[in-house]
């Protein structure tokens, strides 16, 4: 009896303690630090609006906030948007902040691809990827591929939906577009997803599901998601299935390419194009990389994510912002009109990449959209050695430092009082040129030695698609369509972007 009373007292004491603790926190909008559980309950309470919550908490806390994880997990995360911290971690102290084993565990589906590796394995891949992306033949291939996909893929679909008066999900259409172009650039094969039939694309679906599962791994203690994986339930179950689809499709591309290359060396000498897979298989020995099937699988998947997801996310948010800001739309149209030849007049036209290169306002509007809606909305790193950040916060190897790129673009202390407004003008100097913003402030393409290698590729595609649509069509978002960010490692719209399309020229 005494023993039971003893237990009852202990339980009562714990309940009182939790009650007082929550009462103490009651007035605070900041995450509650629960005994044992840390701030995990608060994280889950707001997980459906993760990015906005990050922005709120980081704004209230002055730029840096320590999120306490449960006592049994190494889940303490220092969230920061302080540009001085970003510069310190991404550039000045790069060697002390590798991606590390934790990152690799969370992103394990990416294997040993460029996003997931450090040291020599990363250096060699980066060197090889940069050489390819800067190669003259690859650039020509990129321009040709983007042009053809706009002309023969995107436009026929837009013409069809405009003629029929259908509602179309632009996000889905852009994912199809960038999936096709990236697949052509990476493997040399066109999966043909941009078409009026809107065919099912299991590979794309698998990528989305894998990304959502990766996001959940960020929010759960490792032991929990590992248990889910073992039990084959929830997001982990979806990830396992998605993983199979990704392996299967990529495996087919690799074996097709090997067969094709062994039958003839045509693709190598073909002036038409230089895809990544052909280049890697042909230059296998010269690269210092072991291009076995596993390496090629990892490389293809990493590039598919790099190319498809980021660019289609950027296009979706950009077109939504432009169609809901008529004054910006008008200025983009005026700028496009200004480069029309006199004989062309104001009528149907697809612009060439070279024509779009020097358009200051279009470029500024794209940067402004990437500032507010960065396709990679957050990133994290962990130090090898304990260190004090420029903001005065201490971090050790058991902690993660997380940058919220989404929050960074919304901070008044970084971008001024109008930080939350869509204002392309902030990117234009008094002399009418593009204003340079350092990457540790505008982090959309990352900063330091791991800066995005595909920035030019991305701008080429963004400008080709944006100019084709804005010049030739009127986009109207369906009334009442909810536009909110999803919860994943890529910033998409949770419900897609449902629009009606009208032709501007008959
Ligand atoms: C709007 C479009 C894009 C955005 C916003 C973007 C953003 C980023 C970001 C934030 C990273 C760092 C990721 C990390 O370290 O975890 C990154 C890395 C990378 N990006 Fe992009 N990217 C875009 C398009 C592309 C395209 C089209 C390609 C290739 C064709 C590409 C290739 C890469 C590669 C290879 C890396 C890895 C760099 C490294 O770790 O050394 N990106 N990108």
Boltz pocket constraint, residues with backbone or C-beta under 6 A from the ligand:
constraints:
  - pocket:
      binder: B
      contacts: [[A, 114], [A, 115], [A, 126], [A, 129], [A, 303], [A, 306], [A, 307], [A, 308], [A, 310], [A, 311], [A, 314], [A, 374], [A, 375], [A, 376], [A, 379], [A, 443], [A, 444], [A, 445], [A, 446], [A, 449], [A, 450], [A, 451], [A, 452], [A, 453], [A, 454], [A, 455], [A, 457], [A, 458]]
      max_distance: 6.0
